[in-house]
Amino acid sequence: MVPVDDLEPHPDNPHQGDVDVIAKSIEKNGFYGTVLVQASRMRIIAGEHRWRGAKAKCLGQVPAVILDVDDDAALRILLADNRTAEIGGYDDQALAELLRGLDDLDGTGWTEQDLDDLAEAIAVDDAVALTSEGAPAQGGGRADQAGADASDEEELPEPGDAETHTRPVVWGVVVTCDSEAQQVQLLNQLAGQGWNVRALM
């Protein structure tokens, strides 16, 4: 454990984190993880924004791993830590289900708007898959983009079976229009009937 005031950020760190979101996570979940520190300078080479979040929440000390590395190695670790955190992605459906399973999103870094965006992305992906593979198979199942047999996929419920199924999280319909004018007309018509509609570009 190292006093927060004994540490300093690396002056060449190009990464910009959201300290407010990290501070909210610390408030809800406590401080987890560690800060990597270059021993010769007590300079942070990974975890700077966690450290800033700790300072924002007035924590006196943070867990740290002290590394005996030179300036070149410290910079390489800093760059690698930033970059490797960015590489990768999410299974949107699994993520949406996990988030919706929580009582609230406090301390997760996710918002209700993020959930709406996930639902929209899932709908677009499904629409693209249906367009590339043709009409859905009987019973609501569909082949995936790799061309797998629809019988290998989980059969989706027929319309009207919502009360006996818990998936998908969001029920929706994707409509393809021939023009922007047609899209606007259809959006206005459906909105006027009380439907929750959104344009997908």
N, C-alpha and C positions, 0 to 999 in steps of 0.2 A: 504494500500500500504506500503510495507516494502522495505527499501534499500537492494539491492542484497548483499552488503558487510556485512550486519548485520546477514546474514544467513550462516549456515555451513551444509555440507552434513552429513548424518548419517554414522558413520565409519563402521557399519556392514551391509550396504546395498549391497546385492549380485548381484543386477540387473545391467546389463550393457546396456545402451541405446546408440543409434546413435545420438550423439549431433549434427553432421553436418546436418543430415536430419531435426532435430528439428529446428536448426538455419535457415535453408532454409524455413521452414514453417513459422517461426516468421517473416522472411523478406517479405514473400509473403502475409501472412494472419494477421500479428500482433500477439501479445501475447494474447492467450486466455486461459481460465482455471485459476486455482489457485495452490498455493503451500501450502501443509499442514505442519505446523511447531509446534514442541513441545515447549510450552511456556517457561519452566524452562531453556532450553538450547539454544533456537532459532535454533534448529536443524531440518533439513528437514526430514520429515517422509513419504512424498509422493510428487512427482513432482521434484525430484532432477535434472533430465535431462532437464526438462523445465527450471529450474533455470540456469543450465549450458548453455543452449542455449541462455537464456537472457543475461548472462555474455558475451557469444561469440559475441552477437550483440550489446554489450555495453549499454544495458538498465540500467537505474539507479535504478529502483525499480520494484517490481512485486506484484501482488495481492496475499495475503496470508490469510489463515485461521489459527488462533493461537489456539491450543488446549492445555488445561490444563490437561495433562496426565502424568503418571509416565513412567519410562523407559520400563517397561514390556509392558504396553499398546502401547507405541510408536512403539516398535519392532513388535508387533502383527499387528498394522495398516500398517506398512511398508510392512510386508510380505503379508498381505491380499491384499494390493493395487497392488503389483507386480503380485501376482498369479491370481487375478480375471481379470486382464487385458489380461491374456493369455488364459483364458477359453472361448471357443466359437469358432465360425467359420464364414465363408462367404457363401452366395449364389453366386457361381462363375459367373453364367450367369448375374445376376443382377449387380454384381460389374463390370464386363467387360463392360456392357452397360453404366453404369454411367461414368466410366473412359473415354470411347470412345466418350461420349457426351461432354466432355470438350475440349476447344480449345487447351489446353496444360496441362501437368501433373505437372507443377511447383507448389511446395508447398503442394502437396498431399502425398508425401512419396512414390509414385508409379512411376515406370519407364516403358518405352516401352517394355523392356525385361519381366517385370512382366505381361504385357498384353499378350505377346507371350506365357508365361508360363500358364496363365489362359486359353487361347484358347486351348492349348495342354491338360490341365486337363479336360476341358469340352469335348473335343473330346474323351478322354479316358473313361470318365464316360458314355458318350453316347454309346461307343462301348461295354462297360461292360453290360449296360442295354440291348442292342440289343442281346448280346450273351446269356444273362440269360433268355430273353423272346422270342427269336426266331426272325424271319424276321419281318421287319416293316409292319404295317398294310397298306392296300391299301390307297393311297393318301398321304403317307409319315408319317402318325402319328405312334406313338409307345406307348405301355403300359409302365408304369413306373415299377420300381423294386418291388413295393408292389403288382403288378399284377392288377392294375386298368384297366378298359376297355379302349381300345384305343380311343373309341368314346368320352370319357370324356376329352381327351387331346386336346390341340390346334393342329389343322391339320397343318402340315408343308407343304410348297409349293413343287410342283413337280420340278425336275431339269429343268432348262430353264426359270423358273418364277422369276429369281433374280430381274429383273427390276421392278416388281410389288410388291415386298416384301422387308421390311427393316430388317427382322430377318431371320436367325441368323446373328450375327455380322460377323462371319467368316464362309465362305463356305469351307467345307473340306470333304474328304473321308478317312475313316480308313480302311486299308487293313490288314488282318491277314495272316501271312506267316507261313509255316510249319517248317522253320528252319532259323537260323541266316544267313546262306549262301544265302538262297532264298531272305531274306530281303535285304541283301547287293546288290544282283543282281538287285532286283526291284528298290531299291533306285537309283542306278547308272543309270538304264535305264530311269527312270522318270526324274531324274535330267538332263540327256543328252537331253531330249525332252523339257527342259525349265520349268518344273514344280517345284513349291516350295514344297519340301518334307522334312520330318523329321522322324527319327526313334523314336518309342515309346517303351520303355522297360517295 
